[in-house]
Amino acid sequence: MARTASSLFPRQRPGWAATLELLKPVTWFPPMWAFGCGIIASGVSPAGQWPLIGLGILLAGPLVCGTSQAVNDWFDRHVDAINEPRRPIPSGRMPGRWGLYIAVFWTFVSLAVAAMLGPWVLGAAAVGLALAWAYSAPPLRLKRNGWWGNAAVAACYEGVPWLTALAVMTAVMPDGRNLALAWAWSVGAHGIMTLNDFKSVHGDRRMGVGSLPVRLGVDRAAQVACLIMVAAQVAVIGLLFLWDRPLHAGILAALLIGQLLMMRRLLQRPAELDVWYNAAGVPLYVLGMLVSAFAIRPPT
């Protein structure tokens, strides 16, 4: 019995550095950015709302997104032992089941903070957390299929935080325009998630993870990723014209042209240039999100 307890709760405890690395702060930016876009799109002045906004940003980034990273690292520990052996769990800096414990604890903390922000925010957070667990954990483990897995992550990174911000600022159901944009930007982010999978092709293939680069091959997966990103932005441009926002549509079109030029180079050597495109092309994509948020912002 003592041996079992020791294996569950080893004397060694993870350090703060390993815990922070498990939660991957670098991944918090996309949902926090989407949350900010939702605040802008709401049209509600942030004056007097900063405590709520601060809690919302904490929820979108360090909490819900951090939870998703901890969950993914725990259930991907065998894959990471091949792809990224220096990660906290495969390297041993996160001993025993501490990775799982942190994921569970962070889930409950996220729900508690979401409950403080109202029922709509709690519902949105619950959806995001459910997708995070479904993506990585059996029996669903959506990441085994790159189509479904990337859709879940893209929704958590873009659509859910955007709608969460609307719930924080207005406490009502989002209107059709916000629903359409949140959906479109989530669809486009599916392509970004595909490019992120390039770095782990070797381990994914060995461990039976069916990411799109594994299923389709790197070259074809890059083509599909670019097509999805372009199609989503073309849809947003069309919506902005439909909503009589030609200036914003023109700005978004210019940002898309910049991405197309970079995609042309990416598709020549996608296995080598995926990191470059994420650094150079994706910022234009997220700037387009901001432009569309300003486009539908109600007059104050």
Stockholm file with secondary structure:
# STOCKHOLM 1.0

chainA/1-300         MARTASSLFPRQRPGWAATLELLKPVTWFPPMWAFGCGIIASGVSPAGQWPLIGLGILLAGPLVCGTSQAVNDWFDRHVDAINEPRRPIPSGRMPGRWGLYIAVFWTFVSLAVAAMLGPWVLGAAAVGLALAWAYSAPPLRLKRNGWWGNAAVAACYEGVPWLTALAVMTAVMPDGRNLALAWAWSVGAHGIMTLNDFKSVHGDRRMGVGSLPVRLGVDRAAQVACLIMVAAQVAVIGLLFLWDRPLHAGILAALLIGQLLMMRRLLQRPAELDVWYNAAGVPLYVLGMLVSAFAIRPPT
#=GR chainA/1-300 SS CHHHHHHHSCSCCCCHHHHHHHHCGGGSHHHHHHHHHHHHHHTCCCTTCHHHHHHHHHIIIIIIIHHHHHHHHHHTHHHHHHHCTTSHHHHTSSCTTHHHHHHHHHHHHHHHHHHHTCHHHHHHHHHHHHHHHHHHSTTTCGGGBHHHHHHHHHIIIIIHHHHHHHHHHHCSCCCHHHHHHHHHHHHHHHHHHHHHGGGGHHHHHHHTCBCHHHHHCHHHHHHHHHHHHHHHHHHHHHHHHHTTCHHHHHHHHHHHHHHHHHHHHHTTSHHHHHHHHHHHTHHHHHHHHHHHHHHHCCCC
#=GC SS_cons         CHHHHHHHSCSCCCCHHHHHHHHCGGGSHHHHHHHHHHHHHHTCCCTTCHHHHHHHHHIIIIIIIHHHHHHHHHHTHHHHHHHCTTSHHHHTSSCTTHHHHHHHHHHHHHHHHHHHTCHHHHHHHHHHHHHHHHHHSTTTCGGGBHHHHHHHHHIIIIIHHHHHHHHHHHCSCCCHHHHHHHHHHHHHHHHHHHHHGGGGHHHHHHHTCBCHHHHHCHHHHHHHHHHHHHHHHHHHHHHHHHTTCHHHHHHHHHHHHHHHHHHHHHTTSHHHHHHHHHHHTHHHHHHHHHHHHHHHCCCC
//
